[in-house]
Amino acid sequence: MATSKQGITLVGMPGAGKSTVGVLLSKRLGLDFVDTDLGIQVREGRILQDIVDAEGYLKLREIEESVLLALDARDRVVATGGSAVYSERAIRHLAAQSVIVYLDVPLEELRRRIRDYDTRGIARRPDQDLDDLFRERTLLYRHYADVSIRCEGLGPEQVVDAIIAALPQPR
């Protein structure tokens, strides 16, 4: 692999394509793939929206942090949930084992992709619309990212190409 760290962790908004790109990237690099949203659902035995509905968005973030802290991100591609960046502990844990890659998708494109905003299982305040969530999270994604990939106008394979080209070279 062309990086001094052993794994790649994808962060970004819901609808940014982390899972889709993650699968393609893991195939291209011959690495294992982990989708942490699926990990949460398997561990909890319910979908993300059911967690939010029953216990609230903060409980989902707490569960997500626990799953991320238990994850070994080395030698794999990790697609995180969009709210992973709310846990500094979890992101620092992932950053110690992987390159953090932010998939930067414009708000207008996210609007086209996300048709189930209210039922998707997004860890957000009940009063928070997509615009507010985008503004709040974008600052965090940019803060924690080792690499940012502007995805506007790119298909999934092109995003994979851009990630591979942008990965830090080993020293």
ROVEX-145004 format. One record per residue (C-alpha): residue in three letters; x, y, z; residue number from 0. Coordinates in Angstrom, 1 decimal, m for minus. Example, Ala and Ser with C-alpha at 12.3 -4.5 7.8 and 13.67 -1.06 7.14 Angstrom:
residues 2
[ALA; [12.3; m4.5; 7.8]; 0];
[SER; [13.7; m1.1; 7.1]; 1];
END
This chain:
residues 171
[MET; [0.0; 0.0; 0.0]; 0];
[ALA; [1.2; 3.5; m0.8]; 1];
[THR; [0.9; 4.9; 2.7]; 2];
[SER; [3.0; 5.0; 5.8]; 3];
[LYS; [m0.1; 4.3; 7.9]; 4];
[GLN; [m1.7; 0.9; 7.4]; 5];
[GLY; [m5.4; 1.7; 6.9]; 6];
[ILE; [m7.7; 4.2; 5.3]; 7];
[THR; [m10.7; 5.7; 7.1]; 8];
[LEU; [m13.4; 7.5; 5.1]; 9];
[VAL; [m15.3; 10.3; 6.7]; 10];
[GLY; [m18.0; 12.6; 5.3]; 11];
[MET; [m21.7; 13.4; 5.3]; 12];
[PRO; [m24.4; 10.9; 4.9]; 13];
[GLY; [m24.8; 10.3; 1.2]; 14];
[ALA; [m21.2; 11.2; 0.5]; 15];
[GLY; [m20.5; 7.7; m0.8]; 16];
[LYS; [m18.3; 6.3; 1.9]; 17];
[SER; [m19.7; 2.8; 1.8]; 18];
[THR; [m19.7; 2.6; m2.0]; 19];
[VAL; [m16.2; 4.1; m2.4]; 20];
[GLY; [m15.0; 2.1; 0.5]; 21];
[VAL; [m15.9; m1.2; m1.1]; 22];
[LEU; [m14.2; m0.2; m4.4]; 23];
[LEU; [m11.1; 1.2; m2.7]; 24];
[SER; [m10.7; m2.0; m0.6]; 25];
[LYS; [m11.0; m4.1; m3.7]; 26];
[ARG; [m8.5; m2.0; m5.6]; 27];
[LEU; [m5.9; m2.1; m2.7]; 28];
[GLY; [m6.6; m5.6; m1.6]; 29];
[LEU; [m7.7; m4.6; 1.9]; 30];
[ASP; [m10.5; m5.7; 4.2]; 31];
[PHE; [m13.5; m3.4; 4.3]; 32];
[VAL; [m15.5; m2.4; 7.4]; 33];
[ASP; [m18.7; m0.3; 7.4]; 34];
[THR; [m19.1; 0.9; 11.0]; 35];
[ASP; [m22.8; 1.7; 10.5]; 36];
[LEU; [m23.4; m2.0; 9.7]; 37];
[GLY; [m21.2; m2.9; 12.7]; 38];
[ILE; [m23.4; m0.8; 15.0]; 39];
[GLN; [m26.6; m2.5; 13.6]; 40];
[VAL; [m25.2; m6.0; 14.0]; 41];
[ARG; [m24.0; m5.3; 17.5]; 42];
[GLU; [m27.3; m3.7; 18.6]; 43];
[GLY; [m29.6; m6.0; 16.6]; 44];
[ARG; [m31.5; m3.1; 15.2]; 45];
[ILE; [m31.2; m0.4; 12.5]; 46];
[LEU; [m29.8; 3.0; 13.2]; 47];
[GLN; [m33.2; 4.8; 13.0]; 48];
[ASP; [m34.6; 2.5; 15.6]; 49];
[ILE; [m31.8; 3.5; 18.0]; 50];
[VAL; [m32.5; 7.2; 17.4]; 51];
[ASP; [m36.2; 6.7; 17.8]; 52];
[ALA; [m36.0; 4.7; 21.0]; 53];
[GLU; [m33.0; 6.3; 22.7]; 54];
[GLY; [m32.1; 9.5; 20.9]; 55];
[TYR; [m29.3; 10.7; 18.7]; 56];
[LEU; [m26.9; 11.1; 21.6]; 57];
[LYS; [m27.2; 7.3; 22.4]; 58];
[LEU; [m26.4; 6.5; 18.7]; 59];
[ARG; [m23.3; 8.7; 19.0]; 60];
[GLU; [m22.3; 6.9; 22.2]; 61];
[ILE; [m22.7; 3.5; 20.6]; 62];
[GLU; [m20.8; 4.7; 17.5]; 63];
[GLU; [m17.9; 5.9; 19.7]; 64];
[SER; [m17.8; 2.5; 21.4]; 65];
[VAL; [m17.7; 0.6; 18.1]; 66];
[LEU; [m15.0; 2.9; 16.7]; 67];
[LEU; [m12.8; 2.7; 19.7]; 68];
[ALA; [m13.0; m1.1; 19.5]; 69];
[LEU; [m12.1; m1.2; 15.8]; 70];
[ASP; [m8.6; m2.1; 14.5]; 71];
[ALA; [m8.3; 0.1; 11.4]; 72];
[ARG; [m5.0; m1.2; 10.3]; 73];
[ASP; [m4.8; m3.0; 6.9]; 74];
[ARG; [m8.4; m2.2; 6.0]; 75];
[VAL; [m10.7; 0.5; 4.6]; 76];
[VAL; [m13.2; 1.8; 7.1]; 77];
[ALA; [m16.4; 3.6; 6.1]; 78];
[THR; [m17.5; 5.5; 9.2]; 79];
[GLY; [m20.9; 6.9; 10.0]; 80];
[GLY; [m21.3; 10.6; 9.3]; 81];
[SER; [m21.2; 11.4; 13.0]; 82];
[ALA; [m17.9; 9.7; 13.8]; 83];
[VAL; [m16.2; 13.1; 13.9]; 84];
[TYR; [m18.2; 14.1; 17.0]; 85];
[SER; [m15.9; 11.8; 19.0]; 86];
[GLU; [m12.4; 13.2; 19.2]; 87];
[ARG; [m11.3; 10.0; 21.1]; 88];
[ALA; [m12.6; 7.8; 18.3]; 89];
[ILE; [m11.1; 9.9; 15.5]; 90];
[ARG; [m7.7; 10.1; 17.2]; 91];
[HIS; [m7.8; 6.3; 17.7]; 92];
[LEU; [m8.6; 5.8; 13.9]; 93];
[ALA; [m6.0; 8.4; 12.9]; 94];
[ALA; [m3.3; 6.5; 14.8]; 95];
[GLN; [m3.9; 3.5; 12.6]; 96];
[SER; [m5.1; 5.0; 9.3]; 97];
[VAL; [m5.2; 7.9; 7.0]; 98];
[ILE; [m8.4; 9.9; 7.5]; 99];
[VAL; [m9.9; 10.8; 4.1]; 100];
[TYR; [m12.7; 13.3; 3.9]; 101];
[LEU; [m15.1; 12.8; 1.0]; 102];
[ASP; [m16.1; 16.4; 0.3]; 103];
[VAL; [m19.5; 16.4; m1.5]; 104];
[PRO; [m21.3; 19.7; m2.1]; 105];
[LEU; [m24.5; 20.3; m0.2]; 106];
[GLU; [m26.6; 20.5; m3.4]; 107];
[GLU; [m25.4; 17.0; m4.4]; 108];
[LEU; [m26.2; 15.6; m1.0]; 109];
[ARG; [m29.7; 17.0; m1.3]; 110];
[ARG; [m30.1; 15.1; m4.5]; 111];
[ARG; [m28.7; 11.9; m3.0]; 112];
[ILE; [m30.5; 11.9; 0.4]; 113];
[ARG; [m34.2; 11.3; 0.0]; 114];
[ASP; [m34.7; 9.7; 3.4]; 115];
[TYR; [m33.2; 12.4; 5.7]; 116];
[ASP; [m35.8; 11.9; 8.5]; 117];
[THR; [m35.7; 8.1; 8.5]; 118];
[ARG; [m32.1; 7.4; 7.6]; 119];
[GLY; [m30.8; 7.0; 11.1]; 120];
[ILE; [m28.7; 10.1; 11.2]; 121];
[ALA; [m27.3; 11.1; 14.6]; 122];
[ARG; [m28.5; 14.7; 14.7]; 123];
[ARG; [m30.5; 17.0; 16.9]; 124];
[PRO; [m34.3; 16.7; 16.1]; 125];
[ASP; [m34.4; 20.4; 15.1]; 126];
[GLN; [m31.4; 20.1; 12.8]; 127];
[ASP; [m32.0; 20.3; 9.1]; 128];
[LEU; [m29.5; 19.2; 6.4]; 129];
[ASP; [m28.0; 22.7; 5.9]; 130];
[ASP; [m27.2; 23.0; 9.6]; 131];
[LEU; [m25.8; 19.5; 9.9]; 132];
[PHE; [m23.7; 20.1; 6.8]; 133];
[ARG; [m22.2; 23.4; 8.2]; 134];
[GLU; [m21.5; 21.9; 11.6]; 135];
[ARG; [m19.9; 18.7; 10.4]; 136];
[THR; [m17.9; 20.1; 7.5]; 137];
[LEU; [m15.8; 22.0; 10.0]; 138];
[LEU; [m15.1; 18.8; 11.9]; 139];
[TYR; [m14.3; 16.7; 8.7]; 140];
[ARG; [m11.8; 19.3; 7.5]; 141];
[HIS; [m10.2; 19.5; 11.0]; 142];
[TYR; [m9.6; 15.8; 11.3]; 143];
[ALA; [m8.8; 14.9; 7.7]; 144];
[ASP; [m5.3; 14.0; 6.5]; 145];
[VAL; [m6.6; 14.1; 3.0]; 146];
[SER; [m9.7; 15.8; 1.5]; 147];
[ILE; [m11.1; 14.7; m1.8]; 148];
[ARG; [m13.4; 17.0; m3.7]; 149];
[CYS; [m16.0; 14.6; m5.1]; 150];
[GLU; [m18.1; 17.1; m7.2]; 151];
[GLY; [m18.6; 15.7; m10.7]; 152];
[LEU; [m16.8; 12.5; m9.9]; 153];
[GLY; [m18.1; 8.9; m10.1]; 154];
[PRO; [m17.2; 6.3; m7.5]; 155];
[GLU; [m14.2; 4.9; m9.5]; 156];
[GLN; [m12.9; 8.4; m10.1]; 157];
[VAL; [m13.1; 9.1; m6.3]; 158];
[VAL; [m11.1; 6.0; m5.7]; 159];
[ASP; [m8.5; 7.1; m8.2]; 160];
[ALA; [m8.3; 10.5; m6.5]; 161];
[ILE; [m7.9; 8.9; m3.1]; 162];
[ILE; [m5.1; 6.6; m4.2]; 163];
[ALA; [m3.3; 9.6; m5.9]; 164];
[ALA; [m3.6; 11.7; m2.8]; 165];
[LEU; [m2.5; 9.1; m0.2]; 166];
[PRO; [0.8; 10.0; 1.5]; 167];
[GLN; [3.7; 8.2; 0.2]; 168];
[PRO; [5.8; 6.0; 2.6]; 169];
[ARG; [9.0; 7.6; 3.9]; 170];
END
